[in-house]
Amino acid sequence: MKLNKSWLVAGLALAGSFALAEDKPPMTADAVQTNLNVVWTLVAGVLVFFMQTGFALVETGLTRAKNATNIMMKNFFDFVLGSIAFWALGVAFMFGEGTPFIGLKGFFMTEVLGQSGHWNWTFMFFQTMFAATAATIVSGAMAERTKFKAYLVYSFIVSLLIYPIAGKWAWGGGWLSTMGFCDFAGSTVVHSVGGWLALAGAMLLGPRIGKFSPDGKPQIIPGHNLVLATVGVFILWVGWFGFNPGSTVAGIPDVGRIAFVTNMGAVAGAVGALLTAWTVIGKPDLSMALNGCLAGLVAITAPCNTVTPVAALIIGGIAGILVVLSVLFFDKIHIDDPVGAISVHCVNGVWGTLACGLFNAEAVLGTAKASTGLLYGGGTHQLVTQIIGIASYGAWAFGCGVILFTIIKKTMGLRVDENEELKGLDITEHGQEAYPGFQIFSNQ
């Protein structure tokens, strides 16, 4: 029988691999675990990176067509500039040696973490994804009226300075970590920091033209594409399975439980928002339901490693209620947030962080001998610690936001002029249309 040449080559290659394997010592259990940690954390980081797509689609879909290119540009450069800023100095502030409040030693990733070993590169990649997420939260609340060059400046500063210092306190061996502050994946460190900044920016920027009538009543300015927004939420939902379970930064069995609990928070948030909107507004509003899902995800991010699935349903359900009431509240006090970013990330970042002090059930989960949640016999210590952390992060992020946006407003200007806003930022800021050939201008 004539032997096929390709089968011969494959057979020789296989035999060679066996021969090489015999010459190498077998991998130790520690080496296998290290490789597994690297692979899982890298995959999780890619999922978190994919969340940038989700944010871009949600924000674009919930705003008007004449600003779609501008929204996409901002979300794109959030990640581009954030990656550079966090590598250059942000990582030093967050993980470098220094004080309990800020890292002071080193510049660039290689000086802070070192360049030997595969783990440091993987860890840096994963942390960069988180830094970019914190920065991109701000863009939705300030959409449709912010100068692009101003946005580039504050996006860079968030990843360079504001977020890394906040991260130091809880995740970089800072003062809150020594107190036992609980924020496993970033309800506060990432989401409420971004949300507090968004609140400061929206307040200083002012509402969009036409958002409030002369008598002060809020007017609905509908987003141009709820299909895009829905797809964006699905993508964010997928990305959260890297965001929360990936925060183990280890390929361990706990990742499955964390993923399940995360999903429970999301679905409960969607149901809570749907029922609340249906009751208050009178209709099953899709945009509210979408934000309810995101609110549930934000809220479950801090306690996802320390609560039961039942607690996750409660936390997510309350988040869904809060996000609807919060959106209506900010409209009432004339703070214009086109996509509900403040209500999703700030309000529910605070709620999720507070929930650790109530629902932490480590003993029930078998991860510790005693639970720290008030409702599981842990007393008030964890709850008080959470309140201290929430207040500290709120003061830091909101204070920095007010200072930063005020400086930008007084120097280069923060807001486009009225004519540019009416025409749309796609044409006036970028000279491009997201939908060429369609008439997308309006008087709003």
C-alpha positions in Angstrom: 0.0 0.0 0.0 1.4 3.4 -0.9 1.9 5.7 2.1 0.5 9.2 1.8 3.2 11.8 2.1 1.2 14.1 4.5 0.5 11.2 6.8 4.2 10.4 6.9 5.1 14.0 7.8 2.5 14.1 10.5 3.7 10.8 12.0 7.3 12.0 12.1 6.3 15.2 13.8 4.3 13.3 16.4 7.2 11.0 17.1 9.5 14.0 17.4 7.2 15.6 19.9 7.1 12.5 22.0 10.9 12.3 21.9 11.2 15.9 23.0 8.7 15.4 25.8 10.8 12.5 27.1 13.8 14.8 27.3 11.9 17.4 29.4 11.1 17.0 33.1 7.3 16.9 33.8 5.6 20.1 34.8 5.1 20.6 38.5 1.6 21.2 39.9 2.6 24.8 40.7 3.7 25.4 37.1 0.5 24.0 35.7 -1.5 26.2 38.1 0.5 29.3 37.1 -0.1 28.6 33.4 -3.8 28.2 34.1 -3.9 31.5 36.0 -2.2 33.2 33.1 -4.6 31.8 30.5 -7.8 32.4 32.6 -6.8 36.0 33.5 -5.9 36.8 29.9 -9.2 35.4 28.7 -11.1 37.4 31.4 -9.2 40.5 30.4 -10.2 40.1 26.8 -13.8 39.8 27.9 -13.5 43.0 29.9 -12.0 44.7 26.8 -15.0 43.6 24.8 -17.1 45.6 27.3 -15.8 48.7 25.6 -17.9 47.7 22.6 -20.9 47.3 24.8 -20.5 50.7 26.3 -20.1 52.3 22.9 -23.2 50.6 21.6 -25.4 51.4 24.6 -24.3 55.1 24.7 -24.8 55.4 20.9 -28.2 53.8 20.9 -29.5 55.9 23.7 -28.4 59.2 22.2 -29.3 60.9 18.9 -28.0 59.8 15.5 -26.4 63.2 14.9 -23.9 62.4 17.7 -23.2 58.7 16.9 -19.7 59.2 15.5 -18.7 61.4 18.4 -19.9 58.8 20.9 -17.9 56.1 19.1 -14.8 58.3 19.0 -14.9 59.0 22.7 -15.3 55.3 23.7 -12.5 54.4 21.3 -10.1 56.9 22.7 -11.0 56.1 26.3 -9.3 52.9 25.8 -6.4 54.2 23.6 -5.4 57.0 26.0 -6.3 55.0 29.1 -3.9 52.2 28.1 -1.0 54.7 27.7 -1.8 56.6 30.8 -2.1 53.6 33.1 1.1 52.0 31.8 3.1 55.2 32.1 2.2 56.3 35.6 -1.2 55.0 36.7 0.2 51.6 37.6 2.8 53.2 39.8 0.2 55.2 41.7 -1.9 52.1 42.2 0.6 49.3 42.9 3.9 51.1 43.5 5.5 51.4 46.9 4.7 54.6 48.8 2.1 55.6 51.3 -1.3 53.9 52.2 -2.9 56.5 50.0 -0.7 56.6 46.9 2.2 54.7 45.3 5.2 57.0 44.9 7.9 54.8 43.5 8.6 54.0 39.9 7.3 54.8 36.4 6.0 52.5 33.8 4.8 49.0 34.3 8.3 47.3 34.2 9.6 49.5 37.0 6.6 48.8 39.2 5.8 45.2 38.6 9.0 44.0 36.9 9.4 42.4 33.5 10.4 38.9 34.6 7.8 36.2 34.5 4.7 35.9 32.4 2.3 36.7 35.3 3.3 40.4 35.6 2.5 41.0 31.9 -0.9 39.3 32.3 -1.7 41.1 35.5 -0.9 44.5 33.9 -3.1 43.6 30.8 -6.0 42.8 33.1 -5.7 45.9 35.2 -5.4 48.1 32.2 -8.9 46.9 31.0 -10.3 48.0 34.4 -8.7 51.4 34.2 -10.3 52.0 30.8 -13.7 50.9 32.0 -13.7 53.5 34.8 -12.9 56.2 32.3 -15.5 55.3 29.7 -18.4 55.5 32.2 -18.1 59.3 32.2 -18.8 59.7 28.5 -22.5 58.7 28.6 -23.5 61.2 31.2 -21.7 64.0 29.3 -22.9 63.0 25.8 -24.1 65.2 23.0 -22.6 68.5 24.3 -19.0 68.0 25.3 -16.0 69.3 23.3 -13.9 66.4 22.0 -10.6 67.9 22.9 -11.8 68.5 26.5 -13.0 64.9 26.6 -9.5 63.6 25.6 -7.9 65.6 28.4 -10.1 64.4 31.2 -10.2 60.8 30.0 -6.4 60.7 30.1 -6.3 62.2 33.6 -8.8 59.7 34.9 -6.6 56.8 33.9 -3.4 58.5 34.8 -4.3 59.8 38.3 -7.8 59.7 39.6 -8.7 56.0 39.1 -5.2 54.6 40.1 -5.1 56.4 43.4 -8.6 55.2 44.2 -7.5 51.7 43.2 -4.5 51.9 45.6 -6.8 52.3 48.6 -8.6 49.0 48.2 -6.6 46.9 45.7 -3.0 48.1 46.0 -2.4 47.4 49.7 -3.8 50.8 50.7 -5.5 52.0 53.9 -9.0 50.6 53.1 -7.6 47.2 52.3 -6.0 47.0 55.8 -9.5 47.9 57.3 -11.0 45.0 55.5 -13.0 47.0 53.0 -15.0 44.6 50.7 -15.1 45.4 46.9 -14.2 42.2 45.1 -14.5 43.4 41.5 -15.1 47.1 41.7 -18.7 48.3 42.4 -17.0 51.3 44.0 -13.3 51.2 42.8 -14.4 51.1 39.2 -18.1 51.9 38.9 -18.9 54.4 41.5 -15.6 56.3 40.9 -16.7 56.6 37.3 -20.2 57.5 38.4 -19.1 60.2 40.8 -16.9 61.7 38.0 -19.9 61.5 35.7 -22.1 63.4 38.2 -19.5 66.2 38.6 -19.2 66.5 34.8 -22.9 66.5 34.1 -23.5 69.2 36.8 -20.8 71.5 35.5 -21.7 70.9 31.8 -25.4 71.6 32.2 -28.3 70.0 30.4 -28.7 69.6 26.7 -30.7 72.2 24.7 -34.3 71.2 24.9 -34.0 68.8 27.7 -36.1 71.0 30.0 -39.0 73.2 29.0 -39.2 76.9 30.0 -41.3 75.9 33.0 -38.7 73.4 34.1 -40.4 70.1 33.2 -38.1 67.4 31.8 -38.6 66.5 28.1 -37.9 63.1 26.6 -35.1 63.1 24.1 -35.3 59.6 22.8 -32.2 57.6 21.7 -32.1 56.9 18.0 -31.6 53.1 18.1 -32.8 50.8 20.9 -31.5 47.8 18.9 -28.0 49.1 19.3 -28.5 49.7 23.0 -29.9 46.2 23.5 -27.0 44.5 21.7 -24.7 46.7 23.8 -26.2 45.5 27.0 -25.9 41.8 25.9 -22.2 42.4 25.2 -21.7 44.1 28.6 -23.4 41.2 30.2 -21.0 38.8 28.5 -18.1 41.0 29.4 -19.1 40.9 33.1 -18.4 37.2 33.2 -14.8 38.3 32.7 -15.1 41.3 35.0 -16.3 39.5 38.1 -15.0 35.9 37.9 -11.8 37.2 36.3 -11.1 39.2 39.5 -9.9 36.0 41.1 -6.9 36.4 38.7 -6.6 32.6 39.2 -8.0 29.5 37.4 -9.8 28.2 40.5 -13.2 26.5 41.0 -14.7 29.7 42.6 -15.0 31.3 39.1 -18.1 29.2 38.4 -19.9 30.3 41.5 -19.0 33.9 41.0 -20.3 33.8 37.4 -23.6 32.2 38.5 -24.1 34.8 41.3 -23.2 37.6 38.8 -25.9 36.4 36.4 -28.5 36.3 39.3 -27.8 39.9 40.0 -28.3 40.8 36.3 -31.6 39.1 35.8 -33.0 40.4 39.1 -32.0 43.9 38.1 -33.8 43.6 34.8 -37.0 42.3 36.5 -36.9 45.0 39.3 -36.5 47.8 36.7 -39.2 46.4 34.5 -41.8 46.2 37.3 -40.9 49.6 38.7 -41.0 51.3 35.3 -44.3 49.6 34.5 -45.8 50.8 37.8 -44.4 54.3 37.8 -44.4 55.2 34.1 -47.2 53.0 33.0 -45.4 51.1 30.3 -42.8 48.3 30.2 -40.0 50.6 29.1 -37.1 48.8 27.3 -34.4 51.4 28.1 -35.3 51.2 31.8 -35.1 47.4 31.7 -31.7 47.5 30.0 -30.4 49.9 32.6 -31.9 47.7 35.3 -29.8 44.7 34.1 -26.7 46.9 34.1 -27.6 48.2 37.6 -27.9 44.7 38.8 -24.5 43.8 37.4 -22.9 46.9 38.9 -24.4 46.2 42.3 -23.4 42.5 42.4 -19.8 43.3 41.4 -18.6 44.1 44.9 -20.2 41.2 46.8 -20.1 38.6 44.0 -17.5 36.4 45.8 -19.1 36.7 49.3 -22.9 36.3 48.8 -25.3 33.5 48.0 -27.5 33.4 44.9 -30.6 34.3 47.0 -28.8 37.4 48.3 -27.7 38.2 44.7 -31.4 38.2 43.6 -32.3 40.6 46.4 -29.3 42.9 45.7 -30.0 42.9 41.9 -33.8 43.4 42.4 -33.2 46.4 44.7 -30.7 47.8 42.1 -33.4 47.6 39.4 -35.8 49.6 41.5 -33.1 52.1 42.4 -32.0 52.8 38.9 -35.5 53.7 37.7 -36.2 56.0 40.7 -32.7 57.5 40.4 -33.2 58.4 36.7 -36.5 60.1 37.5 -34.9 61.9 40.5 -32.0 63.3 38.4 -34.4 64.5 35.8 -36.4 66.3 38.6 -33.3 68.2 39.9 -32.3 69.1 36.3 -29.1 66.9 36.0 -29.2 65.7 32.4 -27.7 62.2 32.0 -28.6 61.0 28.5 -27.9 57.3 29.2 -28.5 57.0 32.9 -24.8 56.4 33.7 -25.0 58.1 37.0 -27.9 56.1 38.2 -26.4 52.8 36.9 -22.8 53.2 38.1 -22.8 55.7 40.9 -26.0 55.0 42.7 -25.8 51.2 42.3 -22.1 51.1 42.8 -22.8 52.6 46.3 -25.6 50.1 46.9 -23.6 47.1 45.9 -20.7 48.1 48.1 -23.1 48.7 51.0 -24.6 45.3 50.3 -21.4 43.6 51.3 -21.9 44.7 54.9 -25.4 43.3 54.9 -25.2 40.1 52.9 -21.7 38.7 53.1 -22.0 35.0 53.9 -18.5 33.6 53.9 -19.3 30.9 56.4 -22.3 29.7 54.4 -20.2 29.6 51.2 -17.3 27.8 53.0 -14.7 30.5 52.2 -14.2 31.6 55.8 -15.1 30.4 59.3 -17.3 33.4 60.1 -19.5 35.6 57.9 -19.1 39.4 58.0 -22.6 40.4 56.8 -24.9 41.9 59.3 -27.8 39.7 58.2 -25.6 36.6 58.6 -24.5 37.3 62.2 -21.4 39.3 61.3 -22.4 42.4 63.3 -21.9 46.0 62.1 -18.1 46.1 61.7 -18.2 45.3 57.9 -21.1 47.6 57.3 -19.3 50.5 59.0 -16.2 49.8 57.0 -18.2 49.8 53.8 -19.8 53.2 54.7 -16.3 54.7 55.4 -15.1 53.4 52.0 -18.2 54.7 50.1 -17.9 58.2 51.7 -14.1 58.3 51.0 -14.4 57.3 47.4 -17.3 59.7 46.8 -15.4 62.6 48.3 -12.3 61.7 46.2 -13.9 61.1 42.9 -16.5 63.8 43.0 -14.0 66.3 44.4 -11.5 65.5 41.7 -14.2 65.7 39.1 -15.3 69.2 40.1 -11.7 70.4 40.1 -10.8 68.8 36.8 -13.9 69.9 34.9 -13.7 73.4 36.3 -10.1 73.8 35.2 -11.0 72.5 31.7 -14.1 74.8 31.6 -12.0 77.8 32.5 -9.2 77.1 30.0 -10.1 75.2 26.8 -13.8 75.1 27.4 -15.9 72.1 28.3 -19.0 72.5 26.1 -19.6 73.1 22.4 -21.6 76.2 21.4 -25.3 76.2 20.8 -25.1 76.1 17.0 -22.7 73.1 17.1 -24.9 71.2 19.6 -28.0 71.8 17.4 -26.3 70.6 14.3 -24.8 67.6 16.0 -21.2 66.8 17.1 -20.6 64.4 14.2 -20.5 67.2 11.7 -19.2 70.1 13.8 -16.5 68.2 15.7 -15.5 65.5 13.3 -16.8 66.5 9.8 -18.3 63.0 9.4 -21.7 61.4 9.6 -22.4 58.0 11.1 -25.3 57.6 8.7 -24.4 59.5 5.5 -27.3 60.0 3.2 -29.9 60.3 6.0 -31.3 63.5 7.4 -30.5 63.4 11.1 -30.5 67.0 12.2 -33.2 68.3 14.5 -33.9 71.4 16.5 -33.3 69.7 19.8 
